């Protein structure tokens, strides 16, 4: 089929597009190559997609007229919407970029889907919508009305907007709440990249909440597998967690990365940061029941693969 992938030069976007192309689908990529982090990294990701079945549009999704023209020309069978302004902490510094990309941009995609309906729209939500919910693991049925960052609020808004379009216009839409994705070609603002760079450079790692944190780290290949299985099974409206359902202590995570890189880290203990949560933990039973899959790659294996890529791509 023909699939529009927004945010195609992003971490998850590139990996999903690569898998779609490998299985014989045509991919229409949209990305504005935002300078939020290295544009060269994004260009290098795009270079991996350079083949006949891939078409690229360097376009900001907040430009509603341009997005509508792309949909009118391409008439996609499915849409995988991954474009967004990412990052919890950055949302405290530049809230306007989250409104622009995550709210205005998502509205553009919804309107294009209304005008040229695909069989299925799958969009990226986030585990951040759960806020400080003390009940673990987090389930899709939990209340998510109290986000503690603007980033989380925009992702919750995406879920609500998609539900309205599903109800009003019959749009088949599914949101995926991703849990701390890591792996080769990952984002430079994520912990795996930041920690690996610091370890190899011999500079201190900032360890927030003095290390008393847990994360449900989810390997990129599992994210892609779950995402494409969902994409292939349209439903009127659904929300699923995609996480490894195995939270890991932050200090244990650092120790595993140290072993993968063969070098010890210097730790600088810091207090909890605004917008952060102490623990994340995905209940993935709904995903497993719907598509017969739930992430399970061991962190040791995933970080070993990440470390190999990091050394090859960045040196050290």
N, C-alpha and C positions, 0 to 999 in steps of 0.2 A: 504494500500500500504506500501511499504518499503521506509523509508525516511532517508537519511543521514543528520544529523544535526551537523555541525561543531560549535565549541564553545559551546558544549552541557552543560558544567559545568558553563557557564556564566549565567548572570541574565536573559536575554531574552531567551537564549538557553534552560535552564532548564524548564522555564515555557512553551515554545512551545513544547518541548519533552513530558512534562507531559500531555499536552492536546492531543497530537497525540496518546500517549499510551492509554489515557482514551477513545478515540473514536475507538480504535481497530487497529491502525496502528502499524507496526513494526518500531522501531527506532534504527538506527546505529549511535552512538555518537562518535565524534572525538573531543579531547581536549588535550592540552599539559600541563594543570594545571599550567600556567604561574604564577610566584610569584609576578607579578605586584601588586596584592593585595592578601589578605588572601587565602592561599591554602586550609585551613581547611573549610572556607566558601564554596569553590568550591566542596570539598569532601562531605560536608553536603548536598549540592544541588544534587550531584550525587546519594546519598543514597536514595533520594526521587524517583529515577527512577529505582531502583533495582527490576526489575520484568522480567518475562520470555521473553517478547517481546523486551527487550532492550539489545543491545550489545555495549560495550564500547571499544574504541581504544585510549590508551594514546599516542597520536601522534601529532607531530608538522606539521601543514599543509604546511610549507615551504619545507618539505622533499617530493619532487615531486614523487620520486619512491615509497615511502611508501603510499602516497595518491592514486597513481595509482593502487597499489596492493589491497588496500581496496575497491576501486570502482570495480576492476575486480572480486573480490570475492563476493561482496555484490550485485552488479548490481541494484542500487537503482531506484525506480520509480520516485522519486523526491529528490531534494537536497535543503536544507535550510542552506545557508552559513552565519553564524553569528560570526565565529571566527575572531578576529581582535585585534590589539593593540589599546585599547581605550584611550580616554582622550585628550583634546586639550592642556592643560598646560604641560603635561608630554612630548608632542612631541617637546617642546623646549629643554628639558633636554636629551632625548634619541632618537634622530631621527632615528637611525639605527634600532631600534625595530619596527618602523612603516614601514620602507622599507621591513624588513624581513617578518613580518606577513601580512601586508596589501597589499603589492605589489607582493613579491615573493610567499607568501602563496595563494593569490587569483589566480595568474597565475597557480599554481599547481592544484587548484580546476577546473579552466577552462579547462586545458589540460585533466584532468581526465574525465570531462564531454564530451569533444570532443571524447575521446576514447570509453567511455561507456555512450552514451547520455541518460539522464533522460528525462521524459516528461516535467519537468520544473525545472529550477534553480531559486530560489529566494535568493537574497543576501541583506545584510544590507548596506545601504548607510547612510547618515546622514544629518540633517538639516544644519550642519556646511558648506556644500558646497555652501550655499547662501552668505556666507561672510558678508559684510556690506551693502548688497543690501537695499537701503532705502525704497523701495516699499513694503508695507505690505498690506495684507498677502502675503507670498511667494508662488508662483505658480511654478509648474513643467516646465512651458514654460519660466520662467525667465532665464536670462543669469547667468551662474555659472562658469565663466571663471576666477574669481579673488578670489581664496581662500586666507584666511589670517592666516592659520595654516597648518603645514605639514599634520596633521591628516585630515583636510578637503581636501587637495590636493590628498591624497591617496584614499579617498572615491570618489572623482571626477574621478580619474584614473580608479577605479573599474567600474564605470558606462560606461566609454569609452571602456574599454577592453571587457566588456560584450556585448556592442553593436557591436563591431567588430566580436566577436565570433558568435553572432546571425546572422549577415549579411553573414559571410563567411561560417559558418558550420551549419546554421539552428538551433542553440541552442535556445530553448525557455527560455528566461531570463527576470526576473523582479527585479528591484532595489527598495528598500523601504527606503525613507528618514525619519528616526525616529526623533521625536522631544522630547527631554528631558524626558526620560522614568523614572518612579519611581514606587515604590511599595514594597511589601514584598520580601525578598531575594535580595534586590537591592545591587548595587556596593558600597563599602565603600568610593570610591572617588567622589561619586555624592552628590549633596547638601542635599538631604533628610537625608542620613546617617550622613554626617558630621555635619549638624545642630542639628540633634537629639542627637548625642553623646555629642556635646558641651552643649546643653541645660541641659541634665541630669547630666553632670559632673560639671556644673557651670562655664564653661570656655567660653571666648568670641567667637562669630561667626564672621568670617571675611566677611564683606558685601562689595562686590566690586562695583566700580563706585558710592560709597556712597549711594547705594540702588536704584539708578536710572537705573534699569534694569527690563526687562519683559521676561518671559519665557512661552512657550506653553507646560506646564507640561502634560504628557500623561501617564495615568495609565496602568500598565502592562497588565491587563486583556484585555483592549482595543487593545493594541499592538498585543497580541496573536490572538485575534479574527480577526483583520484585516490581519495579516500575513498569517494565515491559510486559510482564504478565498481567498487571492491572490494565495497561493500555489496550491489551488484546481482548479484554472482557468488559465492554461497555455496561454501565448501569445508570439508572435515572439520576441518582446522587448517592455518593458514599464518601466516607473519610476513613483512612487506614493509617495506623502507625507502621513505620518501617524502621525498626531498630534491632539490635543484636540480642535484645532481651537478656542482657548479662552485664549489669553495670560494674565498672572497674574503678577502684580507688585511684585518684590522680597520681599519688606517689608510686603505686604499682605500675601504672601506665608509663611513667617516666623511667622506671627501672627496666621495663621491657624494651623501651626505645634505646636506653643506654646499651643494653646487650646487643641489640640489632646493629648499632653503630660502632660498637667496640670502644666506647669512650664514656667516662663518667661525666655527669652533669654537675654544674655548680647551681645551688638552689638559693633563691632570694625569696623568703617568705613575705607574703603581702596579705592585706585584709581582703575581704569579699568586695567585689566591684559592683557598682550599681547596675541593676538589670540582670545580674547573674543569679543562678539558682544552685543550691547545694548538690542536688542529685537529679539525674534523669534515668528513667527506666521504662522501657516500652513493653506494654502488653500487646503481643502480636498474634493473638488467637484469631482475631477477626480477619486479618490478612491471610493467615494460613488456611482458614476455612474457605475464604473466597477464591484463592488462586493456588492453593496447595504448596505454598512456599513461605518460609520465614528466614531471615538472615541468621547465619550461624558460624561465619568464618572466625576462628580463634584470633584473638588480638595478637598473639605471638606471630602467627603466620602473616597477618595483614601488615603489621609494622615491619616485619622482615622485608616484605615486598616493597613497602614504601621506602625503607632505608636504601634498598638497592637502587630504586629509581632516583632518589634524592642525590645520592653520591654520583650517579651517572649524569644527571641533568645539571646539577649545581656544583659538582666538584666537592672535594673534601674527603 
